[in-house]
Amino acid sequence: MELIQARPEDYQKIRAFYDDIIDHTPDIQRYARWMHGTDPFDEGIRSYLNRGVMYLCLDDGCLIGAMAVTMGQGEDYHPIQWAVAARDDEVAVIHILGIAFTVRGRAS
């Protein structure tokens, strides 16, 4: 299993990956509030790719996970009572973490 930085040319593969998660996750609205055409939204995925903060998890060459990791947190995270108090520049935030339904529950 490997974690690699995604490239802009991976967009179609990533879009299909999230669509597959939406299609195969009962009650997706309860867990991620994702819907086809709205979220994860295309502009957001492209922005993460262009900024170099989108990552893919591959297992034997198969895409099994995707996420964006940004440094710092925005104002919308400030009201949350975190277990560790940290400045905005001391944290990273994981966005749009998705795991393929084919590997859910599998320990690695």
PLY file of the C-alpha trace (Angstrom):
ply
format ascii 1.0
element vertex 108
property float x
property float y
property float z
element edge 107
property int vertex1
property int vertex2
end_header
0.00 0.00 0.00
1.32 3.45 -0.83
0.26 7.05 -0.38
1.10 9.31 -3.32
0.55 12.94 -4.19
-2.15 13.25 -6.84
-1.60 15.22 -10.06
-4.07 17.34 -12.02
-4.24 14.64 -14.69
-5.69 12.29 -12.02
-8.89 14.34 -11.88
-11.16 11.97 -13.85
-9.99 8.96 -11.83
-10.61 10.86 -8.58
-14.04 12.09 -9.68
-15.07 8.53 -10.60
-13.71 7.30 -7.26
-15.89 9.70 -5.25
-18.92 8.91 -7.44
-18.36 5.21 -6.72
-18.24 5.90 -2.98
-21.52 7.84 -3.21
-23.14 5.02 -5.22
-22.04 2.29 -2.78
-22.52 3.93 0.60
-25.95 3.48 2.13
-27.00 6.62 4.00
-24.11 8.66 2.50
-26.00 11.79 3.53
-25.71 10.73 7.16
-21.94 10.20 7.02
-20.50 12.62 4.50
-23.41 14.62 3.08
-22.01 13.97 -0.39
-24.24 14.04 -3.45
-23.54 13.69 -7.14
-22.77 17.09 -8.63
-22.59 18.97 -5.34
-19.96 17.57 -2.98
-17.18 16.74 -3.21
-17.47 19.46 -5.80
-15.41 19.53 -8.98
-13.86 22.95 -8.38
-12.73 21.90 -4.92
-11.08 18.72 -6.18
-9.36 20.65 -8.98
-8.19 23.29 -6.50
-6.70 20.65 -4.21
-4.97 19.04 -7.20
-3.57 22.34 -8.47
-2.30 23.26 -4.98
-0.61 19.87 -4.60
-2.55 18.88 -1.48
-4.55 15.94 -2.86
-3.31 12.44 -2.01
-4.23 8.97 -3.20
-3.85 5.64 -1.44
-3.05 2.79 -3.83
-3.05 -0.92 -3.10
-1.38 -2.98 -5.81
-2.00 -0.06 -8.17
-5.72 0.18 -7.34
-7.13 3.42 -5.95
-8.56 2.64 -2.51
-8.44 6.04 -0.80
-8.30 9.76 -1.49
-8.04 12.89 0.61
-6.83 16.45 0.65
-4.58 17.70 3.45
-4.26 21.43 3.96
-1.99 23.20 6.40
-3.68 25.54 8.83
-7.32 25.85 9.78
-9.90 28.42 8.84
-12.20 30.47 11.03
-14.96 27.88 10.77
-12.84 25.47 12.86
-12.33 27.92 15.75
-15.61 27.24 17.62
-14.73 23.53 17.95
-13.36 22.48 21.34
-10.33 20.41 20.29
-8.54 18.08 22.70
-5.28 19.94 22.00
-5.11 23.72 21.79
-3.02 24.69 18.76
-2.52 27.77 16.64
-3.86 27.74 13.09
-0.35 27.32 11.68
0.29 24.26 13.89
-2.41 22.04 12.40
-3.28 20.24 9.20
-6.86 19.53 8.15
-7.99 16.43 6.26
-10.74 17.10 3.71
-12.89 14.80 1.58
-11.41 11.59 2.96
-12.87 8.70 1.02
-12.23 4.97 1.28
-13.29 2.50 -1.41
-16.24 0.38 -0.33
-14.29 -2.72 -1.38
-11.78 -2.25 1.45
-13.94 -0.86 4.24
-13.36 -2.70 7.48
-10.17 -4.32 6.23
-7.15 -3.93 8.48
-3.85 -3.46 6.76
0 1
1 2
2 3
3 4
4 5
5 6
6 7
7 8
8 9
9 10
10 11
11 12
12 13
13 14
14 15
15 16
16 17
17 18
18 19
19 20
20 21
21 22
22 23
23 24
24 25
25 26
26 27
27 28
28 29
29 30
30 31
31 32
32 33
33 34
34 35
35 36
36 37
37 38
38 39
39 40
40 41
41 42
42 43
43 44
44 45
45 46
46 47
47 48
48 49
49 50
50 51
51 52
52 53
53 54
54 55
55 56
56 57
57 58
58 59
59 60
60 61
61 62
62 63
63 64
64 65
65 66
66 67
67 68
68 69
69 70
70 71
71 72
72 73
73 74
74 75
75 76
76 77
77 78
78 79
79 80
80 81
81 82
82 83
83 84
84 85
85 86
86 87
87 88
88 89
89 90
90 91
91 92
92 93
93 94
94 95
95 96
96 97
97 98
98 99
99 100
100 101
101 102
102 103
103 104
104 105
105 106
106 107
